[in-house]
Amino acid sequence: MSSQIKFYRHENSDKDHKPDMKRVKLTDLLSRLSQEKKKERNSNIALSVAAISAVTVFGIILSL
């Protein structure tokens, strides 16, 4: 019963907002997605460079 009351209250609270607030623009989502992909790609490149550098330094130290 209490979950029904909570659901009813939640449903009614959405009616107070303007209809424009519920809409999500597809272009905004796509731009956010591309930004996140760029950040992830840059962090992957940085991690790869760090790993390759560590292996290279370790190899140089072992060869001495």
mmCIF file as Biopython writes it, N, C-alpha, C and O atoms, coordinates in Angstrom:
data_model
#
loop_
_atom_site.group_PDB
_atom_site.id
_atom_site.type_symbol
_atom_site.label_atom_id
_atom_site.label_alt_id
_atom_site.label_comp_id
_atom_site.label_asym_id
_atom_site.label_entity_id
_atom_site.label_seq_id
_atom_site.pdbx_PDB_ins_code
_atom_site.Cartn_x
_atom_site.Cartn_y
_atom_site.Cartn_z
_atom_site.occupancy
_atom_site.B_iso_or_equiv
_atom_site.auth_seq_id
_atom_site.auth_asym_id
_atom_site.pdbx_PDB_model_num
ATOM 1   N N  . MET A ? 1  ? 0.823  -1.193 0.000   1.0 0.0 1  A 1 
ATOM 2   C CA . MET A ? 1  ? 0.000  0.000  0.000   1.0 0.0 1  A 1 
ATOM 3   C C  . MET A ? 1  ? 0.865  1.255  0.000   1.0 0.0 1  A 1 
ATOM 4   O O  . MET A ? 1  ? 0.574  2.214  -0.715  1.0 0.0 1  A 1 
ATOM 5   N N  . SER A ? 2  ? 1.926  1.248  0.801   1.0 0.0 2  A 1 
ATOM 6   C CA . SER A ? 2  ? 2.756  2.441  0.871   1.0 0.0 2  A 1 
ATOM 7   C C  . SER A ? 2  ? 3.458  2.697  -0.459  1.0 0.0 2  A 1 
ATOM 8   O O  . SER A ? 2  ? 3.674  3.850  -0.830  1.0 0.0 2  A 1 
ATOM 9   N N  . SER A ? 3  ? 3.816  1.630  -1.181  1.0 0.0 3  A 1 
ATOM 10  C CA . SER A ? 3  ? 4.456  1.839  -2.479  1.0 0.0 3  A 1 
ATOM 11  C C  . SER A ? 3  ? 3.479  2.458  -3.470  1.0 0.0 3  A 1 
ATOM 12  O O  . SER A ? 3  ? 3.893  3.219  -4.344  1.0 0.0 3  A 1 
ATOM 13  N N  . GLN A ? 4  ? 2.200  2.150  -3.351  1.0 0.0 4  A 1 
ATOM 14  C CA . GLN A ? 4  ? 1.212  2.753  -4.230  1.0 0.0 4  A 1 
ATOM 15  C C  . GLN A ? 4  ? 1.078  4.243  -3.940  1.0 0.0 4  A 1 
ATOM 16  O O  . GLN A ? 4  ? 0.907  5.047  -4.856  1.0 0.0 4  A 1 
ATOM 17  N N  . ILE A ? 5  ? 1.156  4.605  -2.676  1.0 0.0 5  A 1 
ATOM 18  C CA . ILE A ? 5  ? 1.061  6.014  -2.299  1.0 0.0 5  A 1 
ATOM 19  C C  . ILE A ? 5  ? 2.281  6.764  -2.838  1.0 0.0 5  A 1 
ATOM 20  O O  . ILE A ? 5  ? 2.150  7.862  -3.380  1.0 0.0 5  A 1 
ATOM 21  N N  . LYS A ? 6  ? 3.483  6.159  -2.684  1.0 0.0 6  A 1 
ATOM 22  C CA . LYS A ? 6  ? 4.690  6.804  -3.180  1.0 0.0 6  A 1 
ATOM 23  C C  . LYS A ? 6  ? 4.623  6.973  -4.690  1.0 0.0 6  A 1 
ATOM 24  O O  . LYS A ? 6  ? 4.992  8.024  -5.215  1.0 0.0 6  A 1 
ATOM 25  N N  . PHE A ? 7  ? 4.163  5.964  -5.379  1.0 0.0 7  A 1 
ATOM 26  C CA . PHE A ? 7  ? 4.058  6.047  -6.825  1.0 0.0 7  A 1 
ATOM 27  C C  . PHE A ? 7  ? 3.071  7.136  -7.220  1.0 0.0 7  A 1 
ATOM 28  O O  . PHE A ? 7  ? 3.330  7.895  -8.154  1.0 0.0 7  A 1 
ATOM 29  N N  . TYR A ? 8  ? 1.953  7.221  -6.526  1.0 0.0 8  A 1 
ATOM 30  C CA . TYR A ? 8  ? 0.944  8.230  -6.816  1.0 0.0 8  A 1 
ATOM 31  C C  . TYR A ? 8  ? 1.518  9.628  -6.598  1.0 0.0 8  A 1 
ATOM 32  O O  . TYR A ? 8  ? 1.295  10.528 -7.408  1.0 0.0 8  A 1 
ATOM 33  N N  . ARG A ? 9  ? 2.252  9.805  -5.509  1.0 0.0 9  A 1 
ATOM 34  C CA . ARG A ? 9  ? 2.844  11.107 -5.227  1.0 0.0 9  A 1 
ATOM 35  C C  . ARG A ? 9  ? 3.892  11.453 -6.269  1.0 0.0 9  A 1 
ATOM 36  O O  . ARG A ? 9  ? 3.976  12.601 -6.704  1.0 0.0 9  A 1 
ATOM 37  N N  . HIS A ? 10 ? 4.680  10.487 -6.669  1.0 0.0 10 A 1 
ATOM 38  C CA . HIS A ? 10 ? 5.707  10.734 -7.681  1.0 0.0 10 A 1 
ATOM 39  C C  . HIS A ? 10 ? 5.061  11.108 -9.018  1.0 0.0 10 A 1 
ATOM 40  O O  . HIS A ? 10 ? 5.531  12.002 -9.721  1.0 0.0 10 A 1 
ATOM 41  N N  . GLU A ? 11 ? 4.008  10.425 -9.342  1.0 0.0 11 A 1 
ATOM 42  C CA . GLU A ? 11 ? 3.311  10.679 -10.597 1.0 0.0 11 A 1 
ATOM 43  C C  . GLU A ? 11 ? 2.721  12.086 -10.603 1.0 0.0 11 A 1 
ATOM 44  O O  . GLU A ? 11 ? 2.771  12.772 -11.623 1.0 0.0 11 A 1 
ATOM 45  N N  . ASN A ? 12 ? 2.171  12.514 -9.488  1.0 0.0 12 A 1 
ATOM 46  C CA . ASN A ? 12 ? 1.576  13.840 -9.406  1.0 0.0 12 A 1 
ATOM 47  C C  . ASN A ? 12 ? 2.627  14.941 -9.383  1.0 0.0 12 A 1 
ATOM 48  O O  . ASN A ? 12 ? 2.372  16.046 -9.861  1.0 0.0 12 A 1 
ATOM 49  N N  . SER A ? 13 ? 3.804  14.655 -8.835  1.0 0.0 13 A 1 
ATOM 50  C CA . SER A ? 13 ? 4.834  15.686 -8.785  1.0 0.0 13 A 1 
ATOM 51  C C  . SER A ? 13 ? 5.340  16.021 -10.181 1.0 0.0 13 A 1 
ATOM 52  O O  . SER A ? 13 ? 5.780  17.147 -10.416 1.0 0.0 13 A 1 
ATOM 53  N N  . ASP A ? 14 ? 5.289  15.072 -11.114 1.0 0.0 14 A 1 
ATOM 54  C CA . ASP A ? 14 ? 5.716  15.341 -12.484 1.0 0.0 14 A 1 
ATOM 55  C C  . ASP A ? 14 ? 4.757  16.276 -13.209 1.0 0.0 14 A 1 
ATOM 56  O O  . ASP A ? 14 ? 5.161  16.964 -14.146 1.0 0.0 14 A 1 
ATOM 57  N N  . LYS A ? 15 ? 3.525  16.312 -12.802 1.0 0.0 15 A 1 
ATOM 58  C CA . LYS A ? 15 ? 2.535  17.153 -13.476 1.0 0.0 15 A 1 
ATOM 59  C C  . LYS A ? 15 ? 2.753  18.634 -13.186 1.0 0.0 15 A 1 
ATOM 60  O O  . LYS A ? 15 ? 2.273  19.497 -13.920 1.0 0.0 15 A 1 
ATOM 61  N N  . ASP A ? 16 ? 3.483  18.919 -12.103 1.0 0.0 16 A 1 
ATOM 62  C CA . ASP A ? 16 ? 3.729  20.311 -11.745 1.0 0.0 16 A 1 
ATOM 63  C C  . ASP A ? 16 ? 4.734  20.969 -12.682 1.0 0.0 16 A 1 
ATOM 64  O O  . ASP A ? 16 ? 4.726  22.191 -12.827 1.0 0.0 16 A 1 
ATOM 65  N N  . HIS A ? 17 ? 5.597  20.186 -13.319 1.0 0.0 17 A 1 
ATOM 66  C CA . HIS A ? 17 ? 6.619  20.736 -14.198 1.0 0.0 17 A 1 
ATOM 67  C C  . HIS A ? 17 ? 6.033  21.073 -15.564 1.0 0.0 17 A 1 
ATOM 68  O O  . HIS A ? 17 ? 4.990  20.558 -15.966 1.0 0.0 17 A 1 
ATOM 69  N N  . LYS A ? 18 ? 6.738  21.948 -16.254 1.0 0.0 18 A 1 
ATOM 70  C CA . LYS A ? 18 ? 6.311  22.309 -17.603 1.0 0.0 18 A 1 
ATOM 71  C C  . LYS A ? 18 ? 6.562  21.138 -18.545 1.0 0.0 18 A 1 
ATOM 72  O O  . LYS A ? 18 ? 7.481  20.353 -18.311 1.0 0.0 18 A 1 
ATOM 73  N N  . PRO A ? 19 ? 5.776  21.004 -19.596 1.0 0.0 19 A 1 
ATOM 74  C CA . PRO A ? 19 ? 5.991  19.907 -20.544 1.0 0.0 19 A 1 
ATOM 75  C C  . PRO A ? 19 ? 7.339  19.997 -21.257 1.0 0.0 19 A 1 
ATOM 76  O O  . PRO A ? 19 ? 7.881  18.974 -21.677 1.0 0.0 19 A 1 
ATOM 77  N N  . ASP A ? 20 ? 7.888  21.204 -21.400 1.0 0.0 20 A 1 
ATOM 78  C CA . ASP A ? 20 ? 9.176  21.357 -22.068 1.0 0.0 20 A 1 
ATOM 79  C C  . ASP A ? 20 ? 10.312 20.757 -21.244 1.0 0.0 20 A 1 
ATOM 80  O O  . ASP A ? 20 ? 11.336 20.353 -21.795 1.0 0.0 20 A 1 
ATOM 81  N N  . MET A ? 21 ? 10.134 20.699 -19.941 1.0 0.0 21 A 1 
ATOM 82  C CA . MET A ? 21 ? 11.187 20.183 -19.083 1.0 0.0 21 A 1 
ATOM 83  C C  . MET A ? 21 ? 11.348 18.677 -19.240 1.0 0.0 21 A 1 
ATOM 84  O O  . MET A ? 21 ? 12.417 18.155 -18.924 1.0 0.0 21 A 1 
ATOM 85  N N  . LYS A ? 22 ? 10.353 17.967 -19.706 1.0 0.0 22 A 1 
ATOM 86  C CA . LYS A ? 22 ? 10.418 16.523 -19.834 1.0 0.0 22 A 1 
ATOM 87  C C  . LYS A ? 22 ? 11.135 16.103 -21.110 1.0 0.0 22 A 1 
ATOM 88  O O  . LYS A ? 22 ? 11.642 14.984 -21.191 1.0 0.0 22 A 1 
ATOM 89  N N  . ARG A ? 23 ? 11.185 16.966 -22.088 1.0 0.0 23 A 1 
ATOM 90  C CA . ARG A ? 23 ? 11.760 16.607 -23.377 1.0 0.0 23 A 1 
ATOM 91  C C  . ARG A ? 23 ? 13.282 16.679 -23.321 1.0 0.0 23 A 1 
ATOM 92  O O  . ARG A ? 23 ? 13.867 17.538 -22.662 1.0 0.0 23 A 1 
ATOM 93  N N  . VAL A ? 24 ? 13.885 15.761 -24.026 1.0 0.0 24 A 1 
ATOM 94  C CA . VAL A ? 24 ? 15.332 15.735 -24.132 1.0 0.0 24 A 1 
ATOM 95  C C  . VAL A ? 24 ? 15.685 15.897 -25.598 1.0 0.0 24 A 1 
ATOM 96  O O  . VAL A ? 24 ? 15.149 15.191 -26.452 1.0 0.0 24 A 1 
ATOM 97  N N  . LYS A ? 25 ? 16.571 16.812 -25.888 1.0 0.0 25 A 1 
ATOM 98  C CA . LYS A ? 25 ? 16.953 17.057 -27.273 1.0 0.0 25 A 1 
ATOM 99  C C  . LYS A ? 25 ? 17.975 16.018 -27.708 1.0 0.0 25 A 1 
ATOM 100 O O  . LYS A ? 25 ? 18.961 15.764 -27.015 1.0 0.0 25 A 1 
ATOM 101 N N  . LEU A ? 26 ? 17.725 15.431 -28.850 1.0 0.0 26 A 1 
ATOM 102 C CA . LEU A ? 26 ? 18.601 14.391 -29.375 1.0 0.0 26 A 1 
ATOM 103 C C  . LEU A ? 26 ? 19.976 14.949 -29.700 1.0 0.0 26 A 1 
ATOM 104 O O  . LEU A ? 26 ? 20.984 14.272 -29.498 1.0 0.0 26 A 1 
ATOM 105 N N  . THR A ? 27 ? 20.026 16.164 -30.195 1.0 0.0 27 A 1 
ATOM 106 C CA . THR A ? 27 ? 21.325 16.757 -30.538 1.0 0.0 27 A 1 
ATOM 107 C C  . THR A ? 27 ? 22.182 16.956 -29.293 1.0 0.0 27 A 1 
ATOM 108 O O  . THR A ? 27 ? 23.399 16.779 -29.341 1.0 0.0 27 A 1 
ATOM 109 N N  . ASP A ? 28 ? 21.551 17.324 -28.177 1.0 0.0 28 A 1 
ATOM 110 C CA . ASP A ? 28 ? 22.292 17.480 -26.921 1.0 0.0 28 A 1 
ATOM 111 C C  . ASP A ? 28 ? 22.868 16.141 -26.476 1.0 0.0 28 A 1 
ATOM 112 O O  . ASP A ? 28 ? 24.014 16.065 -26.033 1.0 0.0 28 A 1 
ATOM 113 N N  . LEU A ? 29 ? 22.068 15.090 -26.597 1.0 0.0 29 A 1 
ATOM 114 C CA . LEU A ? 29 ? 22.542 13.769 -26.201 1.0 0.0 29 A 1 
ATOM 115 C C  . LEU A ? 29 ? 23.683 13.304 -27.096 1.0 0.0 29 A 1 
ATOM 116 O O  . LEU A ? 29 ? 24.661 12.734 -26.612 1.0 0.0 29 A 1 
ATOM 117 N N  . LEU A ? 30 ? 23.563 13.542 -28.389 1.0 0.0 30 A 1 
ATOM 118 C CA . LEU A ? 30 ? 24.616 13.126 -29.311 1.0 0.0 30 A 1 
ATOM 119 C C  . LEU A ? 30 ? 25.907 13.905 -29.081 1.0 0.0 30 A 1 
ATOM 120 O O  . LEU A ? 30 ? 26.996 13.335 -29.159 1.0 0.0 30 A 1 
ATOM 121 N N  . SER A ? 31 ? 25.797 15.188 -28.802 1.0 0.0 31 A 1 
ATOM 122 C CA . SER A ? 31 ? 27.000 15.977 -28.538 1.0 0.0 31 A 1 
ATOM 123 C C  . SER A ? 31 ? 27.659 15.543 -27.233 1.0 0.0 31 A 1 
ATOM 124 O O  . SER A ? 31 ? 28.886 15.491 -27.146 1.0 0.0 31 A 1 
ATOM 125 N N  . ARG A ? 32 ? 26.863 15.236 -26.231 1.0 0.0 32 A 1 
ATOM 126 C CA . ARG A ? 32 ? 27.405 14.750 -24.964 1.0 0.0 32 A 1 
ATOM 127 C C  . ARG A ? 32 ? 28.087 13.396 -25.159 1.0 0.0 32 A 1 
ATOM 128 O O  . ARG A ? 32 ? 29.130 13.126 -24.563 1.0 0.0 32 A 1 
ATOM 129 N N  . LEU A ? 33 ? 27.488 12.549 -25.998 1.0 0.0 33 A 1 
ATOM 130 C CA . LEU A ? 33 ? 28.075 11.244 -26.284 1.0 0.0 33 A 1 
ATOM 131 C C  . LEU A ? 33 ? 29.414 11.388 -26.994 1.0 0.0 33 A 1 
ATOM 132 O O  . LEU A ? 33 ? 30.368 10.684 -26.663 1.0 0.0 33 A 1 
ATOM 133 N N  . SER A ? 34 ? 29.494 12.283 -27.954 1.0 0.0 34 A 1 
ATOM 134 C CA . SER A ? 34 ? 30.757 12.482 -28.674 1.0 0.0 34 A 1 
ATOM 135 C C  . SER A ? 34 ? 31.827 13.055 -27.746 1.0 0.0 34 A 1 
ATOM 136 O O  . SER A ? 34 ? 32.995 12.684 -27.854 1.0 0.0 34 A 1 
ATOM 137 N N  . GLN A ? 35 ? 31.451 13.941 -26.849 1.0 0.0 35 A 1 
ATOM 138 C CA . GLN A ? 35 ? 32.408 14.490 -25.891 1.0 0.0 35 A 1 
ATOM 139 C C  . GLN A ? 35 ? 32.936 13.398 -24.965 1.0 0.0 35 A 1 
ATOM 140 O O  . GLN A ? 35 ? 34.131 13.361 -24.669 1.0 0.0 35 A 1 
ATOM 141 N N  . GLU A ? 36 ? 32.062 12.518 -24.509 1.0 0.0 36 A 1 
ATOM 142 C CA . GLU A ? 36 ? 32.488 11.434 -23.639 1.0 0.0 36 A 1 
ATOM 143 C C  . GLU A ? 36 ? 33.391 10.457 -24.381 1.0 0.0 36 A 1 
ATOM 144 O O  . GLU A ? 36 ? 34.340 9.927  -23.802 1.0 0.0 36 A 1 
ATOM 145 N N  . LYS A ? 37 ? 33.105 10.217 -25.652 1.0 0.0 37 A 1 
ATOM 146 C CA . LYS A ? 37 ? 33.966 9.337  -26.448 1.0 0.0 37 A 1 
ATOM 147 C C  . LYS A ? 37 ? 35.360 9.947  -26.602 1.0 0.0 37 A 1 
ATOM 148 O O  . LYS A ? 37 ? 36.363 9.240  -26.512 1.0 0.0 37 A 1 
ATOM 149 N N  . LYS A ? 38 ? 35.421 11.266 -26.836 1.0 0.0 38 A 1 
ATOM 150 C CA . LYS A ? 38 ? 36.711 11.931 -26.968 1.0 0.0 38 A 1 
ATOM 151 C C  . LYS A ? 38 ? 37.508 11.840 -25.667 1.0 0.0 38 A 1 
ATOM 152 O O  . LYS A ? 38 ? 38.711 11.579 -25.688 1.0 0.0 38 A 1 
ATOM 153 N N  . LYS A ? 39 ? 36.841 12.055 -24.545 1.0 0.0 39 A 1 
ATOM 154 C CA . LYS A ? 39 ? 37.523 11.969 -23.251 1.0 0.0 39 A 1 
ATOM 155 C C  . LYS A ? 39 ? 38.034 10.554 -23.002 1.0 0.0 39 A 1 
ATOM 156 O O  . LYS A ? 39 ? 39.158 10.367 -22.537 1.0 0.0 39 A 1 
ATOM 157 N N  . GLU A ? 40 ? 37.209 9.566  -23.311 1.0 0.0 40 A 1 
ATOM 158 C CA . GLU A ? 40 ? 37.605 8.176  -23.105 1.0 0.0 40 A 1 
ATOM 159 C C  . GLU A ? 40 ? 38.778 7.806  -24.019 1.0 0.0 40 A 1 
ATOM 160 O O  . GLU A ? 40 ? 39.710 7.124  -23.594 1.0 0.0 40 A 1 
ATOM 161 N N  . ARG A ? 41 ? 38.726 8.258  -25.270 1.0 0.0 41 A 1 
ATOM 162 C CA . ARG A ? 41 ? 39.816 7.980  -26.209 1.0 0.0 41 A 1 
ATOM 163 C C  . ARG A ? 41 ? 41.116 8.602  -25.726 1.0 0.0 41 A 1 
ATOM 164 O O  . ARG A ? 41 ? 42.172 7.974  -25.785 1.0 0.0 41 A 1 
ATOM 165 N N  . ASN A ? 42 ? 41.034 9.855  -25.242 1.0 0.0 42 A 1 
ATOM 166 C CA . ASN A ? 42 ? 42.238 10.527 -24.749 1.0 0.0 42 A 1 
ATOM 167 C C  . ASN A ? 42 ? 42.803 9.832  -23.519 1.0 0.0 42 A 1 
ATOM 168 O O  . ASN A ? 42 ? 44.021 9.708  -23.385 1.0 0.0 42 A 1 
ATOM 169 N N  . SER A ? 43 ? 41.952 9.385  -22.633 1.0 0.0 43 A 1 
ATOM 170 C CA . SER A ? 43 ? 42.443 8.689  -21.440 1.0 0.0 43 A 1 
ATOM 171 C C  . SER A ? 43 ? 43.034 7.335  -21.813 1.0 0.0 43 A 1 
ATOM 172 O O  . SER A ? 43 ? 44.012 6.903  -21.203 1.0 0.0 43 A 1 
ATOM 173 N N  . ASN A ? 44 ? 42.459 6.660  -22.801 1.0 0.0 44 A 1 
ATOM 174 C CA . ASN A ? 44 ? 43.025 5.389  -23.261 1.0 0.0 44 A 1 
ATOM 175 C C  . ASN A ? 44 ? 44.387 5.596  -23.900 1.0 0.0 44 A 1 
ATOM 176 O O  . ASN A ? 44 ? 45.292 4.789  -23.692 1.0 0.0 44 A 1 
ATOM 177 N N  . ILE A ? 45 ? 44.548 6.653  -24.668 1.0 0.0 45 A 1 
ATOM 178 C CA . ILE A ? 45 ? 45.842 6.953  -25.293 1.0 0.0 45 A 1 
ATOM 179 C C  . ILE A ? 45 ? 46.878 7.254  -24.216 1.0 0.0 45 A 1 
ATOM 180 O O  . ILE A ? 45 ? 48.009 6.771  -24.288 1.0 0.0 45 A 1 
ATOM 181 N N  . ALA A ? 46 ? 46.499 8.044  -23.224 1.0 0.0 46 A 1 
ATOM 182 C CA . ALA A ? 46 ? 47.433 8.385  -22.144 1.0 0.0 46 A 1 
ATOM 183 C C  . ALA A ? 46 ? 47.853 7.134  -21.374 1.0 0.0 46 A 1 
ATOM 184 O O  . ALA A ? 46 ? 49.026 6.982  -21.030 1.0 0.0 46 A 1 
ATOM 185 N N  . LEU A ? 47 ? 46.921 6.255  -21.108 1.0 0.0 47 A 1 
ATOM 186 C CA . LEU A ? 47 ? 47.226 5.017  -20.392 1.0 0.0 47 A 1 
ATOM 187 C C  . LEU A ? 47 ? 48.145 4.126  -21.227 1.0 0.0 47 A 1 
ATOM 188 O O  . LEU A ? 47 ? 49.067 3.510  -20.692 1.0 0.0 47 A 1 
ATOM 189 N N  . SER A ? 48 ? 47.899 4.057  -22.516 1.0 0.0 48 A 1 
ATOM 190 C CA . SER A ? 48 ? 48.736 3.253  -23.409 1.0 0.0 48 A 1 
ATOM 191 C C  . SER A ? 48 ? 50.158 3.802  -23.473 1.0 0.0 48 A 1 
ATOM 192 O O  . SER A ? 48 ? 51.123 3.040  -23.423 1.0 0.0 48 A 1 
ATOM 193 N N  . VAL A ? 49 ? 50.284 5.103  -23.581 1.0 0.0 49 A 1 
ATOM 194 C CA . VAL A ? 49 ? 51.602 5.731  -23.624 1.0 0.0 49 A 1 
ATOM 195 C C  . VAL A ? 49 ? 52.349 5.474  -22.320 1.0 0.0 49 A 1 
ATOM 196 O O  . VAL A ? 49 ? 53.546 5.188  -22.338 1.0 0.0 49 A 1 
ATOM 197 N N  . ALA A ? 50 ? 51.658 5.574  -21.199 1.0 0.0 50 A 1 
ATOM 198 C CA . ALA A ? 50 ? 52.294 5.322  -19.908 1.0 0.0 50 A 1 
ATOM 199 C C  . ALA A ? 50 ? 52.760 3.874  -19.803 1.0 0.0 50 A 1 
ATOM 200 O O  . ALA A ? 50 ? 53.855 3.617  -19.303 1.0 0.0 50 A 1 
ATOM 201 N N  . ALA A ? 51 ? 51.953 2.929  -20.263 1.0 0.0 51 A 1 
ATOM 202 C CA . ALA A ? 51 ? 52.325 1.516  -20.201 1.0 0.0 51 A 1 
ATOM 203 C C  . ALA A ? 51 ? 53.507 1.221  -21.110 1.0 0.0 51 A 1 
ATOM 204 O O  . ALA A ? 51 ? 54.431 0.511  -20.715 1.0 0.0 51 A 1 
ATOM 205 N N  . ILE A ? 52 ? 53.486 1.755  -22.315 1.0 0.0 52 A 1 
ATOM 206 C CA . ILE A ? 52 ? 54.595 1.533  -23.258 1.0 0.0 52 A 1 
ATOM 207 C C  . ILE A ? 52 ? 55.884 2.162  -22.726 1.0 0.0 52 A 1 
ATOM 208 O O  . ILE A ? 52 ? 56.963 1.584  -22.861 1.0 0.0 52 A 1 
ATOM 209 N N  . SER A ? 53 ? 55.771 3.328  -22.131 1.0 0.0 53 A 1 
ATOM 210 C CA . SER A ? 53 ? 56.949 3.990  -21.557 1.0 0.0 53 A 1 
ATOM 211 C C  . SER A ? 53 ? 57.530 3.166  -20.416 1.0 0.0 53 A 1 
ATOM 212 O O  . SER A ? 53 ? 58.747 3.013  -20.313 1.0 0.0 53 A 1 
ATOM 213 N N  . ALA A ? 54 ? 56.671 2.639  -19.568 1.0 0.0 54 A 1 
ATOM 214 C CA . ALA A ? 54 ? 57.143 1.830  -18.444 1.0 0.0 54 A 1 
ATOM 215 C C  . ALA A ? 54 ? 57.843 0.575  -18.939 1.0 0.0 54 A 1 
ATOM 216 O O  . ALA A ? 54 ? 58.889 0.202  -18.409 1.0 0.0 54 A 1 
ATOM 217 N N  . VAL A ? 55 ? 57.286 -0.076 -19.941 1.0 0.0 55 A 1 
ATOM 218 C CA . VAL A ? 55 ? 57.915 -1.282 -20.507 1.0 0.0 55 A 1 
ATOM 219 C C  . VAL A ? 55 ? 59.251 -0.930 -21.152 1.0 0.0 55 A 1 
ATOM 220 O O  . VAL A ? 55 ? 60.223 -1.671 -21.005 1.0 0.0 55 A 1 
ATOM 221 N N  . THR A ? 56 ? 59.309 0.183  -21.857 1.0 0.0 56 A 1 
ATOM 222 C CA . THR A ? 56 ? 60.549 0.613  -22.508 1.0 0.0 56 A 1 
ATOM 223 C C  . THR A ? 56 ? 61.631 0.907  -21.475 1.0 0.0 56 A 1 
ATOM 224 O O  . THR A ? 56 ? 62.765 0.450  -21.617 1.0 0.0 56 A 1 
ATOM 225 N N  . VAL A ? 57 ? 61.292 1.657  -20.450 1.0 0.0 57 A 1 
ATOM 226 C CA . VAL A ? 57 ? 62.260 1.981  -19.404 1.0 0.0 57 A 1 
ATOM 227 C C  . VAL A ? 57 ? 62.736 0.711  -18.704 1.0 0.0 57 A 1 
ATOM 228 O O  . VAL A ? 57 ? 63.926 0.557  -18.429 1.0 0.0 57 A 1 
ATOM 229 N N  . PHE A ? 58 ? 61.818 -0.184 -18.422 1.0 0.0 58 A 1 
ATOM 230 C CA . PHE A ? 58 ? 62.174 -1.448 -17.771 1.0 0.0 58 A 1 
ATOM 231 C C  . PHE A ? 58 ? 63.102 -2.260 -18.668 1.0 0.0 58 A 1 
ATOM 232 O O  . PHE A ? 58 ? 64.065 -2.857 -18.187 1.0 0.0 58 A 1 
ATOM 233 N N  . GLY A ? 59 ? 62.820 -2.286 -19.966 1.0 0.0 59 A 1 
ATOM 234 C CA . GLY A ? 59 ? 63.678 -2.994 -20.908 1.0 0.0 59 A 1 
ATOM 235 C C  . GLY A ? 59 ? 65.063 -2.397 -20.994 1.0 0.0 59 A 1 
ATOM 236 O O  . GLY A ? 59 ? 66.051 -3.128 -21.063 1.0 0.0 59 A 1 
ATOM 237 N N  . ILE A ? 60 ? 65.152 -1.079 -20.991 1.0 0.0 60 A 1 
ATOM 238 C CA . ILE A ? 60 ? 66.467 -0.403 -21.034 1.0 0.0 60 A 1 
ATOM 239 C C  . ILE A ? 60 ? 67.255 -0.726 -19.775 1.0 0.0 60 A 1 
ATOM 240 O O  . ILE A ? 60 ? 68.456 -0.988 -19.846 1.0 0.0 60 A 1 
ATOM 241 N N  . ILE A ? 61 ? 66.603 -0.710 -18.640 1.0 0.0 61 A 1 
ATOM 242 C CA . ILE A ? 61 ? 67.287 -1.005 -17.374 1.0 0.0 61 A 1 
ATOM 243 C C  . ILE A ? 61 ? 67.780 -2.449 -17.378 1.0 0.0 61 A 1 
ATOM 244 O O  . ILE A ? 61 ? 68.886 -2.711 -16.903 1.0 0.0 61 A 1 
ATOM 245 N N  . LEU A ? 62 ? 67.011 -3.376 -17.888 1.0 0.0 62 A 1 
ATOM 246 C CA . LEU A ? 62 ? 67.432 -4.772 -17.911 1.0 0.0 62 A 1 
ATOM 247 C C  . LEU A ? 62 ? 68.575 -5.011 -18.896 1.0 0.0 62 A 1 
ATOM 248 O O  . LEU A ? 62 ? 69.409 -5.890 -18.679 1.0 0.0 62 A 1 
ATOM 249 N N  . SER A ? 63 ? 68.614 -4.249 -19.952 1.0 0.0 63 A 1 
ATOM 250 C CA . SER A ? 63 ? 69.669 -4.446 -20.955 1.0 0.0 63 A 1 
ATOM 251 C C  . SER A ? 63 ? 71.025 -3.894 -20.501 1.0 0.0 63 A 1 
ATOM 252 O O  . SER A ? 63 ? 72.055 -4.242 -21.079 1.0 0.0 63 A 1 
ATOM 253 N N  . LEU A ? 64 ? 71.034 -3.058 -19.497 1.0 0.0 64 A 1 
ATOM 254 C CA . LEU A ? 64 ? 72.315 -2.496 -19.005 1.0 0.0 64 A 1 
ATOM 255 C C  . LEU A ? 64 ? 72.991 -3.515 -18.191 1.0 0.0 64 A 1 
ATOM 256 O O  . LEU A ? 64 ? 74.081 -3.269 -17.675 1.0 0.0 64 A 1 
#
